[in-house]
């Protein structure tokens, strides 16, 4: 393990959003990154309307890596399944979701509002 790193990062939805919790940590082994994030929004303000989370600690070199153990509360959109993915060359996580058991996935919904929270882990290749 000659390429091992641990650190913190600051997940954000941008704008003038205020948070009661805004934290992230990561472990990087070689080019594999496991980035955990926790956001609890106090006031959304001018934060994004696409469900995106900005600020991953490293740019991705591959597209469509997905989150695991994603949990949420008080989102603006009623969802039963949600997952984050990241595009190649990006440090932004994008949200896909389904609102029903038989529904297809939709991308980039306006999920954040005052009081919303979301936690998860994204494993990706940097």
Backbone as JSON Lines, residues from 0, in Angstrom:
{"i":0,"aa":"X","n":[0.84,-1.19,0.0],"ca":[0.0,0.0,0.0],"c":[0.88,1.25,0.0]}
{"i":1,"aa":"X","n":[1.51,1.49,-1.11],"ca":[2.36,2.67,-1.2],"c":[1.61,3.92,-1.62]}
{"i":2,"aa":"X","n":[0.31,3.79,-1.91],"ca":[-0.51,4.94,-2.28],"c":[-1.8,4.9,-1.47]}
{"i":3,"aa":"X","n":[-1.73,5.3,-0.2],"ca":[-2.86,5.29,0.72],"c":[-2.99,6.67,1.32]}
{"i":4,"aa":"X","n":[-4.24,7.18,1.35],"ca":[-4.46,8.51,1.89],"c":[-5.83,8.58,2.56]}
{"i":5,"aa":"X","n":[-5.93,9.28,3.67],"ca":[-7.19,9.57,4.34],"c":[-7.31,11.07,4.49]}
{"i":6,"aa":"X","n":[-8.53,11.58,4.4],"ca":[-8.71,13.01,4.56],"c":[-10.16,13.39,4.69]}
{"i":7,"aa":"X","n":[-10.4,14.69,4.69],"ca":[-11.76,15.21,4.76],"c":[-12.05,16.03,3.51]}
{"i":8,"aa":"X","n":[-13.33,16.2,3.23],"ca":[-13.77,17.06,2.14],"c":[-15.07,17.72,2.56]}
{"i":9,"aa":"X","n":[-15.48,18.76,1.86],"ca":[-16.68,19.51,2.25],"c":[-17.74,19.38,1.16]}
{"i":10,"aa":"X","n":[-18.73,18.5,1.37],"ca":[-19.82,18.39,0.41],"c":[-20.7,19.64,0.46]}
{"i":11,"aa":"X","n":[-21.24,20.04,-0.69],"ca":[-22.01,21.27,-0.77],"c":[-23.04,21.18,-1.88]}
{"i":12,"aa":"X","n":[-24.16,21.89,-1.71],"ca":[-25.12,22.02,-2.81],"c":[-25.03,23.42,-3.43]}
{"i":13,"aa":"X","n":[-24.03,24.18,-3.0],"ca":[-23.76,25.48,-3.59],"c":[-24.63,26.6,-3.07]}
{"i":14,"aa":"X","n":[-24.52,27.74,-3.72],"ca":[-25.29,28.92,-3.35],"c":[-24.99,29.38,-1.94]}
{"i":15,"aa":"X","n":[-26.0,29.97,-1.31],"ca":[-25.84,30.47,0.05],"c":[-26.49,29.53,1.07]}
{"i":16,"aa":"X","n":[-26.57,28.26,0.75],"ca":[-27.17,27.26,1.63],"c":[-26.47,27.26,2.99]}
{"i":17,"aa":"X","n":[-27.27,27.1,4.06],"ca":[-26.7,26.91,5.39],"c":[-27.0,25.49,5.84]}
{"i":18,"aa":"X","n":[-26.11,24.94,6.66],"ca":[-26.18,23.54,7.05],"c":[-26.07,23.41,8.57]}
{"i":19,"aa":"X","n":[-26.75,22.41,9.12],"ca":[-26.49,22.05,10.52],"c":[-25.42,20.96,10.56]}
{"i":20,"aa":"X","n":[-25.31,20.18,9.46],"ca":[-24.23,19.21,9.29],"c":[-23.74,19.29,7.86]}
{"i":21,"aa":"X","n":[-22.44,19.41,7.7],"ca":[-21.82,19.45,6.38],"c":[-20.44,18.84,6.53]}
{"i":22,"aa":"X","n":[-20.33,17.53,6.27],"ca":[-19.08,16.84,6.55],"c":[-18.84,15.74,5.54]}
{"i":23,"aa":"X","n":[-17.58,15.48,5.28],"ca":[-17.19,14.38,4.41],"c":[-15.81,13.89,4.79]}
{"i":24,"aa":"X","n":[-15.59,12.6,4.6],"ca":[-14.25,12.05,4.75],"c":[-14.02,11.06,3.63]}
{"i":25,"aa":"X","n":[-12.77,10.72,3.39],"ca":[-12.46,9.8,2.3],"c":[-11.26,8.95,2.65]}
{"i":26,"aa":"X","n":[-11.18,7.82,1.96],"ca":[-10.01,6.96,1.96],"c":[-9.68,6.71,0.49]}
{"i":27,"aa":"X","n":[-8.42,6.93,0.13],"ca":[-7.97,6.69,-1.24],"c":[-6.86,5.66,-1.2]}
{"i":28,"aa":"X","n":[-7.06,4.55,-1.93],"ca":[-6.05,3.51,-2.06],"c":[-5.79,3.36,-3.56]}
{"i":29,"aa":"X","n":[-4.58,3.71,-3.98],"ca":[-4.31,3.73,-5.42],"c":[-5.21,4.74,-6.09]}
{"i":30,"aa":"X","n":[-5.97,4.3,-7.09],"ca":[-6.91,5.23,-7.75],"c":[-8.35,5.02,-7.3]}
{"i":31,"aa":"X","n":[-8.6,4.16,-6.31],"ca":[-9.94,3.94,-5.79],"c":[-10.2,4.86,-4.59]}
{"i":32,"aa":"X","n":[-11.32,5.58,-4.65],"ca":[-11.68,6.52,-3.59],"c":[-13.02,6.1,-2.99]}
{"i":33,"aa":"X","n":[-13.08,6.05,-1.67],"ca":[-14.34,5.85,-0.95],"c":[-14.62,7.15,-0.21]}
{"i":34,"aa":"X","n":[-15.63,7.88,-0.67],"ca":[-15.95,9.2,-0.1],"c":[-17.3,9.13,0.6]}
{"i":35,"aa":"X","n":[-17.3,9.37,1.9],"ca":[-18.52,9.4,2.7],"c":[-18.94,10.87,2.85]}
{"i":36,"aa":"X","n":[-20.26,11.11,2.87],"ca":[-20.76,12.48,3.02],"c":[-22.0,12.52,3.91]}
{"i":37,"aa":"X","n":[-22.16,13.65,4.6],"ca":[-23.32,13.91,5.45],"c":[-23.72,15.37,5.28]}
{"i":38,"aa":"X","n":[-24.96,15.6,4.89],"ca":[-25.49,16.96,4.77],"c":[-26.83,17.04,5.47]}
{"i":39,"aa":"X","n":[-27.0,18.03,6.3],"ca":[-28.31,18.39,6.87],"c":[-28.47,19.87,6.59]}
{"i":40,"aa":"X","n":[-29.48,20.19,5.8],"ca":[-29.68,21.56,5.33],"c":[-30.58,22.31,6.3]}
{"i":41,"aa":"X","n":[-30.11,23.45,6.74],"ca":[-30.94,24.33,7.57],"c":[-31.8,25.19,6.65]}
{"i":42,"aa":"X","n":[-31.15,25.94,5.77],"ca":[-31.85,26.79,4.81],"c":[-31.24,26.58,3.43]}
{"i":43,"aa":"X","n":[-32.06,26.14,2.46],"ca":[-31.55,25.88,1.11],"c":[-31.08,27.14,0.41]}
{"i":44,"aa":"X","n":[-31.77,28.24,0.58],"ca":[-31.37,29.48,-0.08],"c":[-31.26,29.3,-1.58]}
{"i":45,"aa":"X","n":[-30.13,29.68,-2.15],"ca":[-29.91,29.59,-3.59],"c":[-29.14,28.32,-3.99]}
{"i":46,"aa":"X","n":[-29.14,27.31,-3.13],"ca":[-28.51,26.04,-3.47],"c":[-29.12,25.42,-4.71]}
{"i":47,"aa":"X","n":[-28.43,24.47,-5.33],"ca":[-28.85,23.92,-6.62],"c":[-30.22,23.26,-6.56]}
{"i":48,"aa":"X","n":[-30.84,23.16,-7.73],"ca":[-32.16,22.54,-7.86],"c":[-32.07,21.23,-8.63]}
{"i":49,"aa":"X","n":[-30.89,20.61,-8.66],"ca":[-30.73,19.38,-9.43],"c":[-30.37,18.18,-8.57]}
{"i":50,"aa":"X","n":[-30.32,18.34,-7.26],"ca":[-29.96,17.23,-6.38],"c":[-28.47,16.94,-6.35]}
{"i":51,"aa":"X","n":[-27.67,17.77,-7.0],"ca":[-26.23,17.54,-7.08],"c":[-25.53,17.88,-5.77]}
{"i":52,"aa":"X","n":[-24.42,17.19,-5.54],"ca":[-23.53,17.5,-4.42],"c":[-22.15,17.74,-5.02]}
{"i":53,"aa":"X","n":[-21.57,18.89,-4.67],"ca":[-20.29,19.32,-5.22],"c":[-19.15,19.05,-4.23]}
{"i":54,"aa":"X","n":[-17.93,18.98,-4.77],"ca":[-16.75,19.02,-3.93],"c":[-16.05,17.71,-3.66]}
{"i":55,"aa":"X","n":[-16.31,16.65,-4.45],"ca":[-15.59,15.4,-4.21],"c":[-14.1,15.68,-4.13]}
{"i":56,"aa":"X","n":[-13.36,14.91,-3.33],"ca":[-11.95,15.23,-3.11],"c":[-11.04,15.03,-4.32]}
{"i":57,"aa":"X","n":[-11.45,14.22,-5.29],"ca":[-10.66,13.96,-6.49],"c":[-11.6,13.88,-7.68]}
{"i":58,"aa":"X","n":[-11.13,14.24,-8.86],"ca":[-11.93,14.09,-10.08],"c":[-12.02,12.61,-10.44]}
{"i":59,"aa":"X","n":[-13.17,12.22,-10.94],"ca":[-13.38,10.85,-11.4],"c":[-12.76,10.66,-12.78]}
{"i":60,"aa":"X","n":[-12.2,9.47,-13.03],"ca":[-11.7,9.17,-14.37],"c":[-12.62,8.21,-15.12]}
{"i":61,"aa":"X","n":[-13.65,7.74,-14.46],"ca":[-14.64,6.84,-15.07],"c":[-16.03,7.37,-14.75]}
{"i":62,"aa":"X","n":[-17.0,7.12,-15.62],"ca":[-18.37,7.59,-15.41],"c":[-19.22,6.51,-14.75]}
{"i":63,"aa":"X","n":[-20.3,6.95,-14.11],"ca":[-21.39,6.11,-13.6],"c":[-21.05,5.19,-12.44]}
{"i":64,"aa":"X","n":[-20.17,5.62,-11.57],"ca":[-19.99,4.88,-10.33],"c":[-21.11,5.28,-9.39]}
{"i":65,"aa":"X","n":[-21.59,4.36,-8.57],"ca":[-22.79,4.62,-7.78],"c":[-22.54,4.58,-6.28]}
{"i":66,"aa":"X","n":[-23.45,5.24,-5.55],"ca":[-23.36,5.27,-4.1],"c":[-23.84,3.97,-3.49]}
{"i":67,"aa":"X","n":[-23.44,3.78,-2.26],"ca":[-23.98,2.68,-1.46],"c":[-24.47,3.27,-0.14]}
{"i":68,"aa":"X","n":[-25.27,2.52,0.59],"ca":[-25.86,2.92,1.87],"c":[-26.29,4.39,1.9]}
{"i":69,"aa":"X","n":[-27.11,4.78,0.94],"ca":[-27.64,6.13,0.86],"c":[-28.9,6.22,1.71]}
{"i":70,"aa":"X","n":[-28.95,7.21,2.6],"ca":[-30.14,7.46,3.41],"c":[-30.51,8.93,3.27]}
{"i":71,"aa":"X","n":[-31.79,9.25,3.47],"ca":[-32.25,10.62,3.32],"c":[-33.45,10.86,4.21]}
{"i":72,"aa":"X","n":[-33.76,12.14,4.41],"ca":[-34.94,12.54,5.17],"c":[-35.42,13.91,4.72]}
{"i":73,"aa":"X","n":[-36.71,14.1,4.77],"ca":[-37.35,15.39,4.48],"c":[-36.97,15.99,3.13]}
{"i":74,"aa":"X","n":[-36.84,15.13,2.11],"ca":[-36.54,15.64,0.77],"c":[-37.77,16.29,0.16]}
{"i":75,"aa":"X","n":[-37.56,17.16,-0.81],"ca":[-38.65,17.87,-1.47],"c":[-39.39,16.98,-2.47]}
{"i":76,"aa":"X","n":[-38.79,15.86,-2.86],"ca":[-39.38,14.93,-3.82],"c":[-39.59,13.6,-3.12]}
{"i":77,"aa":"X","n":[-40.75,13.0,-3.29],"ca":[-41.03,11.71,-2.69],"c":[-40.36,10.63,-3.53]}
{"i":78,"aa":"X","n":[-39.39,9.93,-2.95],"ca":[-38.67,8.91,-3.68],"c":[-38.67,7.6,-2.88]}
{"i":79,"aa":"X","n":[-38.58,6.48,-3.6],"ca":[-38.44,5.2,-2.91],"c":[-37.06,4.59,-3.14]}
{"i":80,"aa":"X","n":[-36.37,5.09,-4.16],"ca":[-35.03,4.61,-4.46],"c":[-34.22,5.78,-4.98]}
{"i":81,"aa":"X","n":[-32.99,5.92,-4.5],"ca":[-32.13,6.99,-4.98],"c":[-30.69,6.54,-5.01]}
{"i":82,"aa":"X","n":[-29.93,7.09,-5.93],"ca":[-28.51,6.75,-6.07],"c":[-27.78,7.96,-6.65]}
{"i":83,"aa":"X","n":[-26.54,8.15,-6.21],"ca":[-25.68,9.17,-6.8],"c":[-24.71,8.51,-7.78]}
{"i":84,"aa":"X","n":[-24.37,9.23,-8.83],"ca":[-23.36,8.79,-9.79],"c":[-22.48,9.99,-10.11]}
{"i":85,"aa":"X","n":[-21.32,9.72,-10.69],"ca":[-20.38,10.79,-11.03],"c":[-19.9,10.58,-12.45]}
{"i":86,"aa":"X","n":[-19.75,11.67,-13.18],"ca":[-19.27,11.58,-14.56],"c":[-17.76,11.64,-14.65]}
{"i":87,"aa":"X","n":[-17.23,11.18,-15.74],"ca":[-15.79,11.21,-15.97],"c":[-15.28,12.65,-15.96]}
{"i":88,"aa":"X","n":[-14.2,12.87,-15.23],"ca":[-13.61,14.2,-15.14],"c":[-14.32,15.13,-14.17]}
{"i":89,"aa":"X","n":[-15.25,14.61,-13.4],"ca":[-16.08,15.44,-12.53],"c":[-15.74,15.27,-11.05]}
{"i":90,"aa":"X","n":[-16.03,16.29,-10.27],"ca":[-15.98,16.23,-8.82],"c":[-17.37,16.5,-8.26]}
{"i":91,"aa":"X","n":[-18.4,16.26,-9.07],"ca":[-19.79,16.47,-8.69],"c":[-20.55,15.16,-8.74]}
{"i":92,"aa":"X","n":[-21.36,14.91,-7.72],"ca":[-22.26,13.75,-7.7],"c":[-23.62,14.2,-8.21]}
{"i":93,"aa":"X","n":[-24.22,13.39,-9.09],"ca":[-25.53,13.67,-9.65],"c":[-26.52,12.62,-9.17]}
{"i":94,"aa":"X","n":[-27.79,13.01,-8.98],"ca":[-28.79,12.14,-8.37],"c":[-29.73,11.54,-9.39]}
{"i":95,"aa":"X","n":[-30.0,10.24,-9.26],"ca":[-31.05,9.53,-10.01],"c":[-31.99,8.92,-8.99]}
{"i":96,"aa":"X","n":[-33.27,8.85,-9.34],"ca":[-34.25,8.34,-8.38],"c":[-35.45,7.7,-9.08]}
{"i":97,"aa":"X","n":[-36.2,6.97,-8.29],"ca":[-37.49,6.45,-8.73],"c":[-38.52,6.81,-7.66]}
{"i":98,"aa":"X","n":[-39.69,7.25,-8.1],"ca":[-40.75,7.65,-7.17],"c":[-41.74,6.52,-6.9]}
{"i":99,"aa":"X","n":[-41.61,5.4,-7.64],"ca":[-42.51,4.26,-7.42],"c":[-41.78,2.96,-7.71]}
{"i":100,"aa":"X","n":[-42.31,1.87,-7.18],"ca":[-41.67,0.57,-7.36],"c":[-41.58,0.17,-8.82]}
{"i":101,"aa":"X","n":[-42.54,0.58,-9.63],"ca":[-42.53,0.21,-11.04],"c":[-42.03,1.32,-11.94]}
{"i":102,"aa":"X","n":[-41.59,2.45,-11.35],"ca":[-41.15,3.59,-12.15],"c":[-39.72,3.45,-12.63]}
{"i":103,"aa":"X","n":[-39.42,4.13,-13.7],"ca":[-38.05,4.15,-14.2],"c":[-37.26,5.23,-13.47]}
{"i":104,"aa":"X","n":[-35.94,5.22,-13.66],"ca":[-35.1,6.22,-13.01],"c":[-35.21,7.56,-13.73]}
{"i":105,"aa":"X","n":[-35.25,8.62,-12.94],"ca":[-35.2,9.98,-13.45],"c":[-33.95,10.63,-12.89]}
{"i":106,"aa":"X","n":[-33.39,11.56,-13.62],"ca":[-32.15,12.21,-13.2],"c":[-32.37,13.64,-12.74]}
{"i":107,"aa":"X","n":[-31.54,14.05,-11.8],"ca":[-31.39,15.43,-11.37],"c":[-32.68,16.11,-10.9]}
{"i":108,"aa":"X","n":[-33.4,15.51,-9.95],"ca":[-34.61,16.15,-9.42],"c":[-34.25,17.25,-8.42]}
{"i":109,"aa":"X","n":[-35.19,18.12,-8.16],"ca":[-35.02,19.15,-7.14],"c":[-35.4,18.53,-5.8]}
{"i":110,"aa":"X","n":[-34.44,17.86,-5.15],"ca":[-34.74,17.12,-3.92],"c":[-34.49,17.9,-2.65]}
{"i":111,"aa":"X","n":[-33.72,18.99,-2.72],"ca":[-33.33,19.68,-1.49],"c":[-34.32,20.78,-1.12]}
{"i":112,"aa":"X","n":[-34.55,20.89,0.16],"ca":[-35.38,21.95,0.72],"c":[-34.89,22.19,2.16]}
{"i":113,"aa":"X","n":[-35.43,23.2,2.8],"ca":[-35.1,23.46,4.2],"c":[-35.39,22.2,5.01]}
{"i":114,"aa":"X","n":[-34.46,21.77,5.84],"ca":[-34.65,20.61,6.71],"c":[-34.28,19.27,6.09]}
{"i":115,"aa":"X","n":[-33.91,19.24,4.8],"ca":[-33.55,17.98,4.15],"c":[-32.2,17.49,4.66]}
{"i":116,"aa":"X","n":[-32.03,16.17,4.64],"ca":[-30.73,15.57,5.0],"c":[-30.45,14.4,4.08]}
{"i":117,"aa":"X","n":[-29.17,14.15,3.85],"ca":[-28.77,13.02,3.02],"c":[-27.37,12.57,3.44]}
{"i":118,"aa":"X","n":[-27.18,11.27,3.49],"ca":[-25.91,10.66,3.91],"c":[-25.62,9.5,2.97]}
{"i":119,"aa":"X","n":[-24.37,9.27,2.69],"ca":[-24.03,8.12,1.86],"c":[-22.55,7.98,1.62]}
{"i":120,"aa":"X","n":[-22.22,6.99,0.81],"ca":[-20.85,6.71,0.45],"c":[-20.78,6.47,-1.05]}
{"i":121,"aa":"X","n":[-19.85,7.13,-1.71],"ca":[-19.61,6.94,-3.13],"c":[-18.23,6.31,-3.29]}
{"i":122,"aa":"X","n":[-18.16,5.21,-4.02],"ca":[-16.88,4.59,-4.33],"c":[-16.64,4.83,-5.82]}
{"i":123,"aa":"X","n":[-15.5,5.43,-6.13],"ca":[-15.23,5.77,-7.53],"c":[-13.74,5.7,-7.84]}
{"i":124,"aa":"X","n":[-13.43,5.77,-9.13],"ca":[-12.05,5.7,-9.6],"c":[-11.56,7.11,-9.95]}
{"i":125,"aa":"X","n":[-10.46,7.5,-9.31],"ca":[-9.88,8.83,-9.55],"c":[-8.75,8.73,-10.57]}
